[in-house]
Amino acid sequence: MSWDRSLMYQLNYINGIEHRNKGINYIYAPVAGPLGRDPTGGRNWEGFSPDSYLSGIAFGNAISGMQSSGAVAIGKHYILYEQEHYRQTVEWNSYGIADFNITEPYSSNCDDRTFHELYLWPWYDAVKAGAAGIMSSYNQANNTQLSNHNRLQNDILKGELGFQGFIISDDGSQYSGVLSALAGMDATILGDIGPNGIGGFGKSYFGANLTLAVLNGSVPEYRLDDMATRVMAAYFYLGQDQDYPELNFVQGDLDTYGYLYPKDMSDFTQINQHVNVLDDHAATIRTVGSESAVLLKNTDNALPLRGVKQLGIFGEDAGPSVYGPNAASDRGSDNGTLAMGWGSGSANFPYLVSPLEAIAPRAIQNGTVVQYVLDNYANDTIDSLATQATTCLAFINADSGEGYIEVGGNYGDRNNLTAWLGGDALVQRVAANCSDTIVVIHAPGPLLVEDWIENPNITAVVFAGLPGQESGNGLADVLFGDVNPSGHLPWTIGKTRKDYGTDVLYQPNGPVPQINFTEGLFIDYRHFDQANIEPRYPFGYGLSYTTFDYGNVSIEHLDVPSSSSSASPTTAGNSAQCPTPTEPPSPSDYTFPASISSKSDYIYPYLPSGATTVTSASPAYPAPSATVTTQAAQEPGGDPALWDVLYRIHVSVTNNGTVAGKAVPQAYLDLGNGEPSRQLRGFNKTAVIQPGERVDVTMELRRRDVSIWDVGMQMWREVTGWGTDVGVYVGEHSRDVRGMGMIGKSS
């Protein structure tokens, strides 16, 4: 991960521009759910980090960047959606695994303090950044389906956080009509009851059913007005009524001509204009790739590559797939170099530069002999080439994605934390024959390296993540020293899988699987610290081609008025329930207009001719109880006092090496009161620091950064108000202390 706030913004800005220029109004991104509780979680690659603070900063910047383009960013998936196994009944049961059928999606069971301090934390940042849309998730929370969850949608998201946009379902995550509308859901995608039309296209809990629910009083008309207002508010908020491009392509069909209404097989016309939206975005994508590469090991300055006589490149992950980058639907395969996970969060590559295609020309230009073996199992050929080469690059990967695709027995979630396709054996074979072996890893999350990391012949390791279309170019920039690596890990690399303390529920523990978040606040590095487990590479870790010295740590206390606000809304501002018309409208007023002809398998709000409503007086339908009301809404982002900057941490950073580079100072707090002993609460990536140069870095602490959630009072409380002194630790990762300080009640 780059840990660069400006790049977080810029990458998502160009993403938004590309969507806008395709005429897309809504972008189903970015992601802070899953947060990353389980290191093998299938969709972790779509998000940022299991650290709530880091994820919140990235989430907020991503939303700001996307929406600066004019497109609506729909943050997802709200909330406690941490694994793919058992997320949907129809999806999981279709796999036909004996004794593994379920009757309802899994329930994530989480206490209130953990919920607020970990999983809800990034959503404060999203709402503060002006998120116009939020997508609810597939799972249940404490045994209530998210789409039906009044507490989480109305009270917390729209009330406590002050969210003014719309809540939309995921594809197939809506499980009711009236209840979901009353519980805060404002819109559905794609509208059908089942995911991808399973169960029949044109069938919806909303559509004509919502019309009926309003007519018979089950859903008050004012709630319908609220739903429509929230959707349209996003449209006007981002200026989409002013010269916004028309939609110029069809999702899921790359043909130039086709049916405008494919389910109805009608209106054959040009459906794709093939508008090229790439512009100069490759430069930003390449920069993000190089700035995100994490140098984990570099013995005797094995990198950057200099004066290499013979270079051997090994591994399927080094080269292009023989089937092309987009052969597998939604990237559901692991062939060739890996640059993206699989699922609905993926996209078609406009091109994909493999490491081999980028590295070989550079090396050849330097007078290096370049040879390669792209078959992980060609043992004799690997042995022969590794013996000849003076420097070897071994490429390995692991993949994951969304639960509707299975790859190699991995149902979205990874089955393990080891390399795929015999990657660990490949590394060991190359290193057995080559005394200068450099390992490059492409993976969606942590990968165990214990089988080979201490081998003295393995001189360097680069974790390159999932870098996208410019994968090879960004990596080559780092390997050849054009870019000094400055990426840092957004999670911990442990020595064993058990070190993490949390894992995917792979076997259902009942017809409605129960996932109990009994670890509380202690996930990833927080758990490693609590259990006193030595990681292989700590959270926030990352080497450089130079070294930095930290000094002069000081803490500045700003003169900000204390806050007595609860930071949680009360019901004091609630108005009385809006009246329901005494004379219900006639259904005949809402039938198909004569000027509109319906298309089969499409969803409309109109009623069929002759439709009747079942009134609340009917014994079959008791009087509707439309009494679900939200708490009085805060300002976007919750109580404004939470965002007050109370302290500034100052630190000087000196480049005491011989190469210019960027540093990432990080600040961790010890808040006491049963909190983890270290929690990230600040970071700032520097500009390039020249050798011998010193720069001063400032990290701000907001009120929320020194507060914890008081469950009894239902409010955020500054820990200094309880007489707690806050320990401040500054360094380059979670276990590195270069400077210390203290914040006390009188600070």
Secondary structure, 3 states (H helix, E strand, C coil): CCCCHHHHHHHHHHHHHHHHHCCCCEECCCECCCCCCCCCCCCHHHCCCCCHHHHHHHHHHHHHHHHCCCCEEEEEEECCCCCCCCCCHHHHHCCCCCCCCCCCCCEEECCHHHHHHHHCHHHHHHHHCCCCEEEECCCEECCEEHHHCHHHHHHHHHHHCCCCCEEECCCCCCCCCHHHHHCCCCECCCCCCCHHHCCCCCCCCCCHHHHHHHHCCCCCHHHHHHHHHHHHHHHHHCCCCCCCCCCCCCCCCCCCEEEEECCCCEEEEECCCCCCCCCCHHHHHHHHHHHHCEEEEEHHHCCCCCCCCEEEEECHHHCCCCCCCCCCHHHCCCCCCCCCCECCCCCCCCCCCCHHHHHHHHHHHCCCEEEEECCCCCHHHHHHHHHHCCEEEEEEECCCECCCCCECCECCCCCCCCCCCCHHHHHHHHHHHCCCEEEEEECCCCCCCCCCCCCCCEEEEEECCCCCCCHHHHHHHHHCCCCCCCCCCCCCECCCHHHHCCCCCCCCCCCCCEEECCCCCCCCHHHHHHCCCCCCECCCCCECCCCEEEEEEEEEECCCCCCCCCCCCCCCCCCCCCCCCCCCCCHHHHECCCCCCCCCCCCCCCECCCCCCCCCCCCCCCCCCCCCCCCCCCCCCCCHHHHCEEEEEEEEEEECCCCCECCCCEEEEECCCCCCCCEEEEECCCCCECCCCEEEEEEEEEHHHHEEEECCCCEEEEHHHHCCCEEEEEECCCCCCCEEEEECCCC
